[in-house]
């Protein structure tokens, strides 16, 4: 078995239909057992990458079986068009999840449209990381440069120091430090 890969990348592999459904049933059984023993409820999100290896129909078939096996949410990775997203939502009962990557295989639809189509959840795994990398690269280039343009670039991507302190938790740290000193 190949290692797990992002559904928006190449060289994916999936287990057989029967094994996939068996794994979901096992996860659902374990979640119910844990909750029955006083544990916190566990949400089972059943994912398939079969769209990229076996086609859309097989991926939908697996998601239907996952739902029937008790999965709380199904997750068909990397549908490649709005029509495929609609087919998934119309063809599979229960809650559905979308995974949206800038430049990935799945169209980036607005949240309201995703909800209208039938998605209950949406993941945006690189929505903050990607722009952060762009800003870090620009800031690093500006550190090595001189002049007004370099200074303006550094300022454009920088918080003021009071805001930076707030964001990283200085006020909470100072409050804890003061509480500790009074003991």
C-alpha positions in Angstrom: 0.0 0.0 0.0 1.3 3.4 -0.9 1.6 6.0 1.8 -1.3 8.4 2.3 -1.2 11.4 -0.1 -3.1 14.6 -0.5 -6.1 14.0 -2.8 -5.0 16.9 -5.0 -1.7 15.3 -5.8 -0.6 12.4 -8.0 0.1 8.8 -7.3 -2.8 8.1 -5.0 -3.9 4.6 -4.1 -7.1 3.3 -2.5 -8.0 0.1 -0.8 -10.7 -2.1 -2.1 -14.4 -1.1 -1.7 -15.0 -3.9 0.9 -11.9 -2.9 3.0 -12.8 0.8 2.9 -16.3 0.1 4.2 -15.0 -2.3 6.8 -12.6 0.3 8.1 -15.5 2.9 8.4 -17.6 0.3 10.2 -14.8 -0.4 12.6 -14.3 3.3 13.3 -18.0 3.8 13.9 -18.1 0.8 16.2 -15.1 2.1 18.2 -16.7 5.6 18.4 -20.0 4.2 19.7 -18.1 2.0 22.2 -16.1 5.0 23.5 -19.1 7.2 23.8 -21.0 4.4 25.6 -18.2 4.2 28.2 -18.7 7.9 29.1 -16.3 9.2 26.5 -16.9 12.3 24.5 -18.7 11.8 21.2 -16.4 11.1 18.3 -17.4 12.4 14.8 -16.5 9.9 12.1 -15.5 11.6 8.8 -15.1 9.0 6.1 -12.9 10.0 3.3 -12.3 8.5 -0.1 -9.7 9.4 -2.7 -11.4 7.0 -5.2 -12.4 10.0 -7.5 -8.7 10.3 -8.5 -8.1 6.5 -9.0 -11.4 4.9 -9.8 -13.6 7.7 -11.0 -16.5 9.8 -9.7 -19.1 7.0 -9.7 -17.0 4.7 -7.6 -16.2 7.5 -5.2 -19.9 8.3 -4.8 -20.7 4.6 -4.3 -18.1 4.5 -1.5 -19.5 7.6 0.2 -23.0 6.1 0.1 -21.7 2.9 1.7 -19.8 5.0 4.3 -23.0 6.8 5.2 -24.9 3.5 5.5 -22.1 2.2 7.7 -22.7 5.0 10.1 -20.2 7.7 9.2 -21.3 11.1 10.5 -19.8 12.9 7.5 -18.6 11.8 4.1 -15.7 13.4 2.3 -15.2 12.8 -1.4 -11.7 14.2 -2.0 -11.0 16.3 -5.1 -14.2 16.5 -7.2 -13.0 18.3 -10.3 -16.0 20.5 -11.2 -19.1 22.1 -9.7 -21.1 19.5 -11.5 -19.2 16.7 -9.7 -19.7 18.5 -6.4 -23.5 18.6 -7.1 -23.6 15.0 -8.1 -21.8 14.0 -4.9 -24.2 16.1 -2.7 -27.3 14.8 -4.5 -26.1 11.2 -4.6 -25.0 10.7 -1.0 -27.1 11.0 2.1 -26.0 12.8 5.3 -23.5 15.5 5.9 -20.8 16.2 3.3 -17.4 17.9 3.5 -15.5 19.9 0.8 -11.8 20.4 0.8 -10.8 23.6 -1.0 -7.2 24.4 -1.9 -6.1 27.4 -4.0 -4.8 25.9 -7.2 -6.2 22.4 -6.3 -8.5 20.2 -8.4 -11.8 21.3 -6.7 -13.3 24.6 -7.7 -13.2 27.3 -5.0 -16.8 28.1 -4.5 -18.1 30.7 -2.0 -19.4 29.2 1.3 -23.0 30.2 0.6 -22.9 28.3 -2.7 -21.3 25.3 -1.0 -24.1 25.3 1.5 -26.7 25.7 -1.3 -25.2 22.7 -3.1 -25.4 20.6 0.0 -22.0 20.8 1.8 -22.2 21.0 5.6 -18.4 21.5 6.2 -15.6 23.1 4.2 -11.9 22.9 4.9 -9.5 25.5 3.6 -6.1 23.9 4.6 -3.9 26.5 2.9 -6.1 29.6 3.0 -3.8 31.3 5.6 -0.5 29.4 5.0 -0.3 30.3 1.4 -0.6 34.1 1.8 1.7 33.9 4.9 4.4 32.4 2.7 4.0 35.1 0.1 4.3 37.8 2.9 7.3 36.1 4.5 9.1 35.9 1.2 8.4 39.6 0.4 9.5 40.6 3.9 12.8 38.6 3.7 13.6 40.1 0.3 12.9 43.5 1.8 15.3 42.9 4.7 18.1 42.5 2.3 17.2 45.6 0.3 17.5 49.3 0.9 15.4 52.3 0.2 11.9 53.5 0.5 10.3 50.6 -1.4 12.0 48.1 0.9 10.9 50.0 4.0 7.3 50.2 2.7 7.2 46.5 2.0 8.4 45.6 5.5 5.7 48.0 7.0 3.0 46.6 4.7 3.4 43.1 6.1 4.0 44.1 9.8 1.7 44.6 12.7 2.4 47.4 15.1 4.3 46.2 18.1 1.3 46.6 20.5 -0.9 44.5 18.2 1.8 41.9 17.8 2.1 41.6 21.6 -1.6 41.1 21.8 -1.7 38.5 19.1 1.1 36.4 20.5 -0.4 36.6 24.1 1.8 39.0 26.0 -1.2 40.3 28.0 -2.1 36.8 29.2 1.6 36.1 30.0 1.9 39.3 32.0 -1.3 38.5 33.9 0.0 35.0 34.8 3.4 36.4 35.8 1.7 39.0 38.1 -0.5 36.3 39.6 2.5 34.1 40.3 4.5 36.9 41.9 1.7 37.7 44.3 1.7 34.1 45.7 
